[in-house]
Amino acid sequence: MGGKDLWKYCTQEQVRTALRSLRLLDGVRIREENYFSCLYAVSNHPERHYHPASVPKKGGGVRRLLVPDPLLCRIQKNILRHVLAEFPISEYAAAYKPGTSIVENAEPHVGAKELLKLDIRHFFDSITFFQVYGQAFPSTCYPPAIRTMLANLCCCRDSLPQGAPTSPAVSNLVMKPFDEYMGNWCQERGIGYTRYCDDMTFSGEFDRREVQNKVRGFLAAYGFELNEQKTRVQKAHQRQTVTGIVVNEKPQVSRAYRRKLRAEIHYCSKYGVESHLQRRREGQAPEKERLMEADCVHFLQQLLGKINYVLQVNPEDTEFCRAKEIVKEMLAERASL
């Protein structure tokens, strides 16, 4: 039975009951009689509930976001918790999976003869309302009215906004057919494949042009295109990285990252946090030269976060296990002052 036939005899009252069961307004203080009017008001004009923002990119430039207001953000978090979390994503999708890390995206490519890294251009902006409607909220689960409302609540001006809490999970569901097709195609040929958001990685021994053409053609069928300028090839004799993790022999943070972090911890231990930060700030504007206790604590917390990242990639790194204890002791000493 098709999706349309499945809901053909569904009454308006049954639709409202099903909609209410999704608990989209959990955590929102609203009168009972205004429950549905609130949802319809937001879903009919979602563009009124976003504001633009930007964050710096690691490689330079800025990433432009559309950030939902508190009401829409709460609704989207409820969609994420009560709706999207129920649907499985492809095993080849490595990003935005609860309880996983970037290590899982890197591990399948360890020790490969060759890496091919491809990027999808304007990933979130290229995902349309109709893809969200069809892939994220299937007709076998929801009647058309609810699918339309849910898709509207997750989209802005007919595309997926980068900055909404639902967008990562929705993108994985939209890309599931692509991931399954490419994953199976690669598996038949002994090629490793994973996708981390808009970054695709292929590893093994293969015809690079054949893989690129296959990806380019299948992406085009879904309305996406490759960002050819970001295509990278890394041979076994070169440093191979996947989502920032070196994978030549085993998953490992780069030597440069470890060296810099090791030096920061050493200087803090030898000269003290205040002295080290003061030296780092030499040459800055006078108003920024005064150090507060909060600056020292914040810096130590940043160091601890970086150490945890190293240990997430390689939990058996004894050097940084010791470094973690040293930084925790520094923090404990400041807490006791």
Backbone hydrogen bonds, N-H to C=O, Kabsch-Sander energy under -0.5 kcal/mol:
donor,donor_aa,acceptor,acceptor_aa,energy
6,L,2,G,-2.1
7,W,3,G,-1.2
8,K,5,D,-1.0
10,C,7,W,-1.6
15,V,11,T,-2.0
16,R,12,Q,-2.3
17,T,13,E,-2.1
18,A,14,Q,-2.4
19,L,15,V,-2.7
20,R,16,R,-2.4
21,S,17,T,-1.6
22,L,18,A,-0.6
22,L,19,L,-1.2
23,R,20,R,-1.6
26,D,23,R,-1.3
28,V,25,L,-2.2
29,R,27,G,-0.5
30,I,28,V,-0.8
34,N,31,R,-1.4
35,Y,32,E,-1.4
38,C,34,N,-2.2
39,L,35,Y,-1.5
40,Y,36,F,-2.6
41,A,37,S,-2.1
42,V,38,C,-2.1
43,S,39,L,-2.6
44,N,40,Y,-2.0
45,H,41,A,-0.9
48,R,45,H,-1.5
49,H,46,P,-2.2
50,Y,47,E,-0.9
51,H,67,V,-2.0
53,A,65,L,-2.0
55,V,63,R,-2.1
57,K,61,G,-2.3
60,G,57,K,-1.4
63,R,55,V,-3.7
64,R,62,V,-0.6
65,L,53,A,-3.4
66,L,162,Q,-2.3
67,V,51,H,-2.8
69,D,49,H,-2.7
73,C,69,D,-3.0
74,R,70,P,-2.1
75,I,71,L,-2.1
76,Q,72,L,-2.9
77,K,73,C,-2.2
78,N,74,R,-1.8
79,I,75,I,-2.2
80,L,76,Q,-2.5
81,R,77,K,-2.2
82,H,78,N,-3.2
83,V,79,I,-1.9
84,L,79,I,-2.5
85,A,80,L,-1.3
86,E,83,V,-1.5
87,F,84,L,-1.6
93,A,90,S,-1.2
94,A,92,Y,-0.6
94,A,195,R,-3.0
95,A,195,R,-0.7
100,T,97,K,-1.8
104,E,101,S,-1.2
105,N,102,I,-0.6
106,A,102,I,-1.1
106,A,103,V,-0.6
107,E,103,V,-2.7
109,H,106,A,-2.1
110,V,107,E,-1.6
111,G,247,V,-2.6
112,A,109,H,-1.3
114,E,204,G,-0.5
115,L,234,Q,-2.5
116,L,202,F,-2.9
117,K,232,R,-3.1
118,L,116,L,-0.5
118,L,200,M,-2.6
120,I,198,D,-2.2
121,R,119,D,-0.5
121,R,225,E,-2.7
123,F,120,I,-0.7
126,S,122,H,-1.6
126,S,123,F,-0.6
127,I,124,F,-1.4
128,T,126,S,-0.6
129,F,158,D,-1.5
132,V,128,T,-2.1
133,Y,129,F,-2.9
134,G,130,F,-2.1
135,Q,131,Q,-2.9
136,A,131,Q,-0.6
136,A,132,V,-1.4
137,F,132,V,-1.1
141,C,138,P,-1.6
142,Y,138,P,-1.6
146,I,143,P,-0.6
147,R,143,P,-2.3
148,T,144,P,-2.5
149,M,145,A,-1.9
150,L,146,I,-2.8
151,A,147,R,-2.4
152,N,148,T,-2.4
153,L,149,M,-2.3
154,C,150,L,-1.0
155,C,151,A,-1.1
156,C,159,S,-2.8
159,S,156,C,-0.9
160,L,124,F,-1.0
160,L,127,I,-1.6
163,G,161,P,-0.8
163,G,164,A,-0.5
164,A,161,P,-1.3
167,S,164,A,-1.0
170,V,166,T,-2.5
171,S,167,S,-2.7
172,N,168,P,-1.7
173,L,169,A,-1.6
174,V,170,V,-2.5
175,M,171,S,-2.2
176,K,173,L,-0.7
179,D,175,M,-3.0
180,E,176,K,-2.7
181,Y,177,P,-2.2
182,M,178,F,-3.0
183,G,179,D,-2.8
184,N,180,E,-2.2
185,W,181,Y,-2.5
186,C,182,M,-2.7
187,Q,183,G,-2.3
188,E,184,N,-2.1
189,R,185,W,-0.6
189,R,186,C,-1.0
190,G,187,Q,-1.3
191,I,186,C,-2.9
192,G,203,S,-2.9
194,T,201,T,-1.7
195,R,92,Y,-2.6
196,Y,199,D,-3.3
197,C,195,R,-0.6
199,D,196,Y,-2.2
200,M,118,L,-3.2
200,M,198,D,-0.6
201,T,194,T,-2.6
202,F,116,L,-2.6
203,S,192,G,-1.8
204,G,114,E,-1.7
206,F,204,G,-0.5
208,R,206,F,-0.9
211,V,207,D,-2.0
212,Q,208,R,-2.4
213,N,209,R,-2.4
214,K,210,E,-2.1
215,V,211,V,-2.7
216,R,212,Q,-2.9
217,G,213,N,-2.3
218,F,214,K,-2.2
219,L,215,V,-2.7
220,A,216,R,-1.9
221,A,217,G,-1.4
222,Y,218,F,-0.7
222,Y,219,L,-1.3
223,G,220,A,-1.4
224,F,219,L,-2.7
227,N,119,D,-3.1
228,E,226,L,-1.2
230,K,227,N,-2.1
231,T,228,E,-1.4
232,R,117,K,-2.3
234,Q,115,L,-2.2
236,A,113,K,-1.4
238,Q,235,K,-1.4
240,Q,238,Q,-0.6
241,T,239,R,-0.5
242,V,245,I,-2.6
245,I,242,V,-2.1
246,V,252,Q,-3.0
247,V,240,Q,-2.7
249,E,250,K,-0.5
252,Q,246,V,-1.8
254,S,244,G,-0.5
258,R,254,S,-2.2
259,R,255,R,-3.1
260,K,256,A,-2.3
261,L,257,Y,-2.2
262,R,258,R,-2.7
263,A,259,R,-2.0
264,E,260,K,-2.0
265,I,261,L,-2.1
266,H,262,R,-2.1
267,Y,263,A,-2.6
268,C,264,E,-2.0
269,S,265,I,-2.1
270,K,266,H,-2.6
271,Y,267,Y,-2.7
272,G,267,Y,-0.6
272,G,268,C,-1.0
276,H,272,G,-2.2
277,L,273,V,-2.7
278,Q,274,E,-2.4
279,R,275,S,-2.1
280,R,276,H,-2.0
281,R,277,L,-1.5
282,E,279,R,-0.9
284,Q,281,R,-2.2
288,K,285,A,-2.1
289,E,286,P,-1.6
290,R,286,P,-0.6
295,D,292,M,-0.6
296,C,292,M,-1.4
297,V,293,E,-2.3
298,H,294,A,-2.6
299,F,295,D,-2.2
300,L,296,C,-2.3
301,Q,297,V,-2.3
302,Q,298,H,-2.0
303,L,299,F,-2.3
304,L,300,L,-2.4
305,G,301,Q,-2.1
306,K,302,Q,-2.2
307,I,303,L,-2.4
308,N,304,L,-2.4
309,Y,305,G,-1.7
310,V,306,K,-2.0
311,L,307,I,-2.4
312,Q,308,N,-1.8
313,V,309,Y,-1.7
314,N,310,V,-2.4
317,D,314,N,-1.7
318,T,316,E,-1.3
321,C,317,D,-1.5
322,R,318,T,-2.1
323,A,319,E,-1.9
324,K,320,F,-1.8
325,E,321,C,-1.4
326,I,322,R,-2.0
327,V,323,A,-2.3
328,K,324,K,-2.2
329,E,325,E,-2.0
330,M,326,I,-1.9
331,L,327,V,-2.2
332,A,328,K,-2.3
333,E,329,E,-2.4
334,R,330,M,-1.7
335,A,331,L,-1.9
336,S,332,A,-1.3
337,L,334,R,-0.8
